[in-house]
Amino acid sequence: MFHHSGKLQYPVKVDTPNPEFAMLLQQAIGGIEGEIRVAMQYFFQAMGARGDDRIRDMLMSTATEELSHIEMLGHAVALNLEGAPVSYQEATAKDPVMNAILGGANPRHLLSSGLSAMPVNSNGVPFDMSHVYATGNIAADMLANATAEAGGRVLASRLYNWTDDHGMKDFLSFLIARDTYHQQQWLAVIEELGGFEKQLPIPNATPEDNEAMQHSYYYLNTLLDKEAPKGRWSEGISLDGRSQYSVRNQPAPEGQEPSLGSAKEKSGAQKEQIDPNK
């Protein structure tokens, strides 16, 4: 069950409407870095959560907060479209707005949504849920969530730098702040579960007998003209504490040639593929 307040989570104001910025804000709604993505990701993770019910509740609460962010962004889009023309005559009478439309504003805000937000990205492509990750593995999902929040904070920061509108900067500063917390929120779950040493590799429930562990801890350097770059990933104890990192430079391949042999009869291949002697 969901409950809804008639008020926004945080004030959203626009000092000077800007149809072009409305188009850019669509990325924060329906882009792969946007709020629809994280709301649905946390929602589906919550519905599939097993184990610690606190984490399920956290996921559901945060999914609901992200729905609030969609609402705020949708309001921001509509406010930025205030004063946009609804006819050619009106457009040509308002050169700045006409210039904004011809310069990159989304005409579908007029043609399809009546000067309001849509579930699309800044190019007008609908969000198709293909970037919603819910594996049922808590560690994998938390890492995916931290990555999603990192991408969202990058986008919000770029939008902040794009606009000079005081109201929009204030609103975006709020979104940036919430992304700061959410990144740490998801990583804090991993820390509470024992950190990377206990949670890596993911899934940590896979028996060692199922893993060819002689291949688990070396950096594979395939550069023919350079030695492997030295770093934390190539030397010292592994993050999971199970082994030491090492390097293999230009290793010889161990597998076979990937030859599939002759094609099958009635497979639609040329007869020379089916019988090389023909």
C-alpha positions, 0 to 999 in steps of 0.5 A: 500500500502506498500513501501520497502527500499533496505536497512536494518533497522539496520546493521546486521553483523556476525563476525564468522558464526555459523550454530547452532546459525542460528537455534536458531535465527529461534525462533525469526522469526517463534517462538511464541515469534517471529517477524512473530507473532507480525507483523501479530498480529499488522497487523490484529489488524490494519485492524480491528481497529475502533475508534481512527484512530491514533491507527490504524496508529500506529498498521500498522506502527509497523506491518511494522517495525516488517516485517523489523525485519523479514528481518534482522533476515533472513539476520542474519540466512543466514550470520550465515550459510555462509561456512556451507557444502553442501555435506558430503565430504565437511562436513567431511573436516570441523570438526568445522562446521560438529560438529555444524551440528551434535550438533544441527544445523538445516539440513533443512537449507541445505536440504530445504532452500539452507542455508537461513532462513525459516518461522519456529521456532528453532525446524523447526515447521512452524508458524501457526498463532494460536498465533495472537490475534486481538479481535477488543477490543483496551484495550485487544489488547494493553495488548496482544501486551505488553505481546508479546513484553515482550516475544520477549524481553526475547527471544532476551535477551537469544539470546544475552547471548547465543552468543559471536559474536560481530556483533550478540550482536550489532544486538540483542541489537537493537532488545532488545531496540525496544522491550523496546519501543514497550512494553511501546508504547502499555501500553501508549495507555491504559494510554492515554485512561484513564489508568486501572481505565477507561479501566478495566474491559475489555470490559468496555462497558459491562453493570453492569446488565450483570455481577454478581458483587458479584463475581467480586472482591474476590480472591478465595483461594482453598488451603486446608492447607494454608491461602490466600497469602496477596497482592495487589490482595487480599485487598484494592481498586480494580484497576478499582476503582469500589470495594474493593478486598477481600478473600474467603478461601475454599468456599463451591461450589454453583453449582449442581453435573454435572450429565448428566443423561442417554445417548440418543438412537442411540448415540453409547453408551452402553445400560447400559448408555441408560437404567441403568435398563438393 
